[in-house]
Amino acid sequence: MRKLFYSLIVLFMLACGGEKIPKNVIPVNDMSKIMWDMIKMDEYYLRLTAKDTLNLKIKENIRLYEQVFSSYGIKRKNFYDSYHYYEAHPSQFKVLIDSIDAIATRERNLINQKSQSK
């Protein structure tokens, strides 16, 4: 039900927004998936560096981000240009953040369902 609610909000925001997204900007659906993977990489990096008492993994986060970019077939500049575009357009940024929240909720529900079925 919550998934449907977020999907409707995203569709409503896109339909009502008269502003067209430029072609060089990554679409909201793709951008939300990329950002979600980057959030997960950040969490992984924080866990690595917490264990690394000698701080040997200082540049590891950059390598992890590059892995995310290459898995989606985009360049770092394209991602950051798109991010700055969304940041400068609050209504579209809200749609992006809501989409990321919907992905997180969906994954959390899947994990909960798997743990309850065991």
Secondary structure, DSSP 8 states (H G I E B T S, - for coil): -HHHHHHHHHHHHHHH------TTS--HHHHHHHHHHHHHHHHHHHHHHHH-TT-TTTTHHHHHHHHHHHHHT--HHHHHHHHHHHHH-HHHHHHHHHHHHHHHHHHHHHHHHHHHH-
